[in-house]
Amino acid sequence: MTQGPVIEGEPVLHLVTRMNIGGPARIINALASGLTPAFNVTVGAGHAPAEEGELIADGVAVARLPLVRPIRPLIDARAFAMTRRLLARSQPRLVHTHMAKAGMVGRLAALSVRPRPRIVHTYHGHVLQGYFGRAQQRTFLEIERALARVSDALIAVSPEIRDELVDLGVGRASQYHVIPVGLDLAPFVSAKATRHALRSRLCVGARTPVIAVVGRLVPIKDHETLFLALRELPGVHLAIIGDGELRTRLEGRAMALGIADRITFLGWITDLPDVVAEADVVVLASRNEGTPLAVIEAMAAGRPVVATDVGGIPHVVQHGESGLLCPPGHPGDLATAIRRLLDAPELGHQLASEGQRRVLQRFDVQRMVAVHQSLYGDLLAHDFSGRRRVLR
């Protein structure tokens, strides 16, 4: 993308369903901080559930809105009205939405005000496959198709996500800008694996193989398949980093499968880089995924990874080059890939070294901010007929 003009101090509103610990919050925090002073960024967000945690960077201004993930007609109507009032009060020149509910409420609200702001929506992944039943999935697909038609620009975090959405009829290929996520990976690069801190926390010996999974405890992450794979890996301990709605159910499932003594639920932790750096293998068994930040961070820490071949994961992990991929929902294949790395440390080291090199080159936070700034500038430099605006 060519560098667009920078319009000093233009007000921009980011709308997100919730700033829970995860990829969208990380990206929004980076943009809200990094786009200043070229843009004056405010974030409108709902409250994250307590079990998911909340991630808001220092200095990021957040306006609270009653945005919730489930369909709740009365709450959604109130969210629309409050978002519309926020737009009237702050008068942003550009509205950038994230996640399905905020994308729907925010884009409809932006269309209803005058002057109408530019509308950008980011697909960090999508909920159009693997999340809902067939009828709901069809309804949400039609909504996304309609909303894409009124968006000035669509962002996908990987070419795979863009291609999936275009194939589903969500927007035109010409509307999309592929902007990979950008992260501050320095803490993971500098993390030191001691083989004692994590294993002491897990109450296992120094020679016990440890695999780790990082993320929310929600159905799409498919911890069930990982649990079934663990049954085929005797002597291996699993560290689960994260929390969410399924924690109690997963704890019960581990008991039922007879593997509870080889699983430790760590919840959300503050020393993630050091813990990840000590794992022998980092695993992701998701059924669908946008860009897996946990995998990027593990690779930055020099850890070998095994992940499922879905969504945007192949954009991060190239099978046999920077990690291993396997089909989703196949415990045997997942176990085989994990065992292959545990039995061949030299292979793991080779894949991890190449993986670290690639993610440090591709997922730079400053590059992500710069590309967004260029896109915003291009959009705001033209009126809705495509004519270039005269900038003061």
C-alpha positions in Angstrom: 0.0 0.0 0.0 1.3 3.4 -0.8 1.7 5.9 2.0 -1.4 8.0 2.3 -1.6 11.5 3.7 -1.6 11.9 7.4 -4.4 14.2 8.8 -3.2 15.5 12.1 -5.5 14.8 15.1 -8.5 13.3 13.1 -10.9 11.7 15.6 -11.2 7.9 15.2 -13.5 5.6 17.1 -12.7 1.9 17.5 -15.7 -0.3 18.5 -15.1 -3.7 20.0 -17.6 -6.1 21.7 -15.2 -6.6 24.6 -11.6 -6.0 25.5 -11.1 -9.5 26.9 -7.6 -11.0 27.0 -6.9 -12.0 23.4 -5.9 -10.9 19.9 -8.4 -8.1 19.2 -7.7 -6.3 22.5 -3.9 -6.5 21.9 -4.3 -5.0 18.4 -6.7 -2.3 19.5 -4.4 -1.2 22.3 -1.4 -1.1 20.0 -3.3 1.0 17.4 -4.8 3.4 20.0 -1.4 4.0 21.4 0.6 3.9 18.2 -1.7 6.1 16.0 -1.3 9.0 18.3 -0.8 12.0 17.5 -1.8 11.5 13.9 -5.2 10.3 15.0 -7.1 10.9 18.2 -8.4 7.4 19.1 -11.2 6.5 21.4 -12.3 2.9 22.1 -16.0 2.0 22.7 -16.3 -1.4 24.3 -18.5 -3.6 26.4 -17.4 -5.3 29.7 -15.5 -8.5 29.4 -16.7 -11.5 31.6 -14.7 -11.9 34.8 -13.4 -15.3 33.7 -12.0 -13.9 30.5 -10.1 -11.0 32.0 -9.8 -7.5 30.5 -6.8 -6.0 28.7 -6.7 -2.2 28.4 -3.4 -0.4 28.0 -2.5 2.6 30.1 -3.6 5.8 28.4 -6.2 4.2 26.2 -9.6 6.0 26.5 -12.5 3.6 26.8 -16.2 4.6 26.5 -18.4 1.8 28.0 -21.2 0.5 25.9 -23.7 -2.3 26.6 -22.2 -4.6 23.9 -22.6 -8.3 24.6 -21.7 -11.2 22.4 -25.0 -13.1 22.4 -28.0 -11.9 20.5 -30.1 -9.9 23.0 -32.6 -7.7 21.2 -33.3 -5.2 24.0 -29.7 -4.9 25.1 -28.6 -4.6 21.4 -31.1 -1.8 20.8 -29.8 0.0 23.8 -26.2 -0.5 22.6 -27.2 0.9 19.2 -28.7 4.0 20.8 -25.8 4.6 23.1 -23.3 4.1 20.2 -25.2 6.6 18.1 -25.0 9.1 21.0 -21.3 8.5 21.3 -20.9 9.1 17.6 -22.9 12.3 17.8 -20.8 13.5 20.8 -17.3 12.6 19.5 -18.0 13.1 15.8 -15.3 10.7 14.5 -14.2 11.0 10.9 -13.7 7.2 10.8 -15.3 4.3 12.7 -13.3 1.1 12.9 -15.2 -2.0 14.2 -13.9 -5.3 15.5 -15.7 -8.6 16.3 -19.2 -9.6 15.1 -21.5 -7.8 17.5 -19.6 -4.5 17.6 -19.3 -4.8 13.8 -23.0 -5.0 13.4 -24.1 -2.3 16.0 -21.2 0.0 15.1 -21.6 0.0 11.4 -25.4 0.4 11.6 -24.9 3.3 14.0 -22.3 4.9 11.8 -24.7 4.7 8.8 -27.4 6.5 10.8 -25.5 9.7 11.6 -24.6 12.8 9.6 -22.0 13.5 8.5 -21.5 9.8 7.9 -17.9 8.7 9.0 -15.8 6.3 7.0 -16.4 2.7 8.1 -13.7 0.1 8.4 -14.2 -3.4 9.8 -11.5 -5.9 10.8 -12.0 -9.7 10.6 -9.7 -11.1 13.2 -11.2 -14.4 12.3 -14.9 -15.0 11.7 -17.8 -16.8 13.3 -19.4 -18.0 10.0 -18.1 -21.5 10.2 -17.8 -23.9 13.2 -19.5 -21.7 15.9 -23.3 -22.0 15.4 -26.0 -24.3 14.0 -26.8 -24.2 10.3 -29.8 -21.8 10.6 -27.9 -19.3 12.8 -24.9 -19.5 10.6 -26.9 -18.7 7.5 -28.5 -15.7 9.2 -25.2 -14.3 10.4 -23.7 -14.8 6.9 -26.4 -12.7 5.3 -25.9 -10.0 7.9 -22.2 -9.9 7.3 -22.7 -9.8 3.5 -25.0 -6.8 3.9 -22.7 -5.0 6.3 -19.7 -5.6 4.0 -21.5 -3.8 1.2 -21.7 -0.6 3.3 -18.1 -0.7 4.6 -15.5 1.5 3.0 -12.7 -1.0 3.7 -12.4 -4.5 5.1 -9.3 -5.7 6.9 -8.3 -9.4 7.2 -5.5 -10.5 9.4 -4.3 -13.1 7.0 -4.8 -14.0 3.3 -6.5 -17.2 4.3 -9.2 -15.3 6.3 -9.7 -12.9 3.4 -10.0 -15.8 0.9 -12.5 -17.6 3.1 -14.7 -14.5 3.5 -14.6 -13.7 -0.2 -15.6 -17.3 -1.0 -18.5 -16.9 1.4 -19.6 -13.7 -0.5 -18.7 -11.4 2.3 -17.4 -8.3 0.5 -15.4 -8.0 -2.7 -11.8 -8.9 -3.0 -11.0 -5.2 -3.8 -12.4 -4.1 -0.5 -9.9 -6.1 1.5 -6.6 -5.1 3.0 -4.5 -7.9 4.5 -2.8 -6.5 7.5 -1.0 -9.1 9.7 -1.2 -8.5 13.4 1.7 -6.7 15.1 3.0 -7.6 18.5 5.7 -6.5 20.9 7.6 -9.8 20.8 10.7 -8.6 22.7 9.7 -10.1 26.1 9.3 -13.5 24.4 12.6 -13.3 22.5 14.4 -12.4 25.7 12.6 -15.0 27.9 14.9 -17.5 29.5 13.9 -21.1 29.9 15.1 -22.5 33.2 13.3 -25.8 33.2 12.6 -25.2 36.9 10.1 -22.4 37.4 7.3 -23.9 35.3 7.9 -27.5 36.4 8.0 -26.4 40.0 4.6 -24.8 39.6 3.3 -28.0 37.9 4.8 -30.2 40.6 6.6 -32.3 38.0 10.2 -33.4 37.7 12.8 -31.6 35.6 12.8 -34.4 33.0 9.0 -34.6 32.6 7.9 -33.5 29.0 5.7 -30.5 29.2 3.4 -29.2 26.5 1.4 -26.0 26.9 -1.7 -24.5 25.4 -2.5 -20.8 25.7 -5.9 -19.3 25.1 -9.5 -18.9 26.2 -11.3 -22.0 27.4 -14.1 -21.9 24.8 -15.5 -24.5 22.4 -13.7 -23.3 19.3 -10.3 -24.0 20.9 -11.2 -27.7 21.1 -9.4 -28.7 24.2 -11.4 -32.0 24.0 -9.2 -33.1 21.1 -6.1 -32.1 23.0 -7.2 -34.1 26.0 -7.8 -37.2 23.8 -4.3 -36.7 22.3 -2.8 -36.5 25.8 -4.2 -39.9 26.6 -1.9 -41.3 23.8 1.1 -39.5 25.3 1.9 -41.3 28.6 4.2 -39.4 30.9 3.5 -36.0 29.2 2.1 -33.1 31.3 -0.2 -30.5 29.9 -0.1 -26.8 31.2 -3.3 -24.9 30.3 -2.8 -21.2 30.4 -6.0 -19.2 30.2 -9.5 -19.2 31.5 -13.0 -19.1 30.3 -16.6 -20.4 30.3 -15.6 -24.1 29.9 -13.1 -24.4 32.8 -15.4 -26.4 35.1 -16.5 -28.6 32.3 -12.9 -29.3 31.2 -11.8 -30.0 34.7 -14.6 -32.6 34.9 -13.7 -34.0 31.5 -10.0 -34.5 32.5 -11.2 -36.5 35.5 -13.5 -38.6 33.4 -10.6 -39.4 31.0 -8.3 -40.3 33.8 -5.7 -37.6 32.9 -6.5 -35.0 35.5 -3.2 -35.7 37.3 -1.3 -34.8 34.1 -3.1 -31.5 33.5 -2.6 -28.2 35.4 -5.0 -25.3 34.9 -2.8 -22.2 35.5 -5.4 -19.5 34.5 -4.2 -16.2 33.3 -0.6 -15.5 34.4 1.6 -12.5 34.4 4.9 -14.2 33.5 3.7 -15.7 30.3 7.0 -15.3 28.3 9.0 -17.2 30.9 6.4 -19.9 31.2 6.0 -20.4 27.5 9.8 -20.5 27.0 10.0 -23.5 29.3 7.5 -25.7 27.5 8.9 -28.4 25.3 6.1 -27.9 22.8 3.3 -25.4 22.4 0.1 -26.7 21.0 -3.1 -25.3 19.5 -6.0 -27.6 18.6 -8.5 -25.0 17.4 -11.3 -25.8 15.0 -11.1 -22.3 13.5 -8.7 -19.4 14.1 -7.9 -16.0 12.8 -4.2 -15.3 13.6 -3.1 -17.3 16.6 -1.2 -14.8 18.8 -0.3 -17.5 21.3 1.5 -19.4 18.5 3.3 -16.3 17.3 4.5 -15.6 20.8 5.7 -19.2 21.3 7.6 -19.1 18.1 9.2 -15.8 19.1 10.3 -17.5 22.3 12.0 -20.2 20.3 9.5 -22.9 21.0 8.4 -25.6 18.6 4.7 -25.6 17.9 2.0 -28.0 16.7 -1.2 -26.5 15.5 -4.3 -27.4 13.4 -4.4 -26.5 9.7 -7.3 -24.1 9.9 -8.1 -20.4 9.3 -5.1 -18.2 9.4 -2.8 -20.6 11.2 -0.9 -21.7 7.9 -0.1 -18.0 7.5 1.9 -18.3 10.7 3.1 -21.9 10.7 4.4 -23.5 7.6 4.3 -27.3 8.0 7.7 -28.9 8.2 9.4 -25.6 7.9 8.5 -23.5 11.0 6.3 -26.0 12.9 4.0 -28.9 12.4 0.3 -28.8 11.3 -2.4 -31.5 11.5 -6.1 -31.7 10.7 -8.6 -30.4 13.3 -10.5 -32.9 15.4 -8.0 -35.7 15.0 -6.5 -36.7 18.4 -4.3 -39.4 16.9 -2.7 -37.0 14.4 -2.2 -34.4 17.0 -0.6 -36.9 19.4 1.7 -38.1 16.6 2.9 -34.6 15.8 3.6 -33.8 19.4 5.4 -37.1 20.0 7.5 -36.5 16.9 8.9 -33.2 18.4 9.3 -34.7 21.8 11.3 -37.7 20.4 13.4 -35.6 18.1 14.7 -32.4 19.9 17.0 -31.6 17.0 13.9 -31.3 14.7 12.2 -29.2 17.3 15.1 -26.9 17.5 15.4 -26.6 13.7 11.7 -25.7 13.3 11.7 -23.3 16.3 14.7 -21.4 15.0 13.1 -20.9 11.6 9.8 -20.1 13.2 11.4 -17.4 15.4 13.1 -15.8 12.4 9.9 -15.7 10.4 7.5 -14.3 13.0 10.0 -11.6 14.0 10.2 -10.5 10.4 6.4 -10.7 9.7 4.5 -9.6 12.8 6.1 -6.3 13.7 3.9 -3.9 15.7 5.3 -0.7 14.2 4.6 -2.0 10.7 1.0 -2.8 11.6 0.4 0.7 13.0 2.0 2.3 9.9 -0.2 0.4 7.5 -3.3 1.3 9.4 -2.2 4.9 9.4 -1.7 4.9 5.7 -5.2 3.3 5.1 -6.9 5.8 7.3 -5.2 8.6 5.5 -6.2 7.3 2.1 -9.8 6.9 3.2 -10.1 10.4 4.7 -8.3 12.1 1.8 -11.2 11.4 -0.5 -14.9 12.2 -0.4 -17.6 9.5 -1.0 -17.5 10.2 -4.7 -13.8 9.3 -4.8 -12.6 12.9 -5.3 -9.6 14.0 -3.3 -10.5 16.3 -0.4 -8.8 19.6 0.0 -6.9 19.2 3.3 -6.2 22.1 5.6 
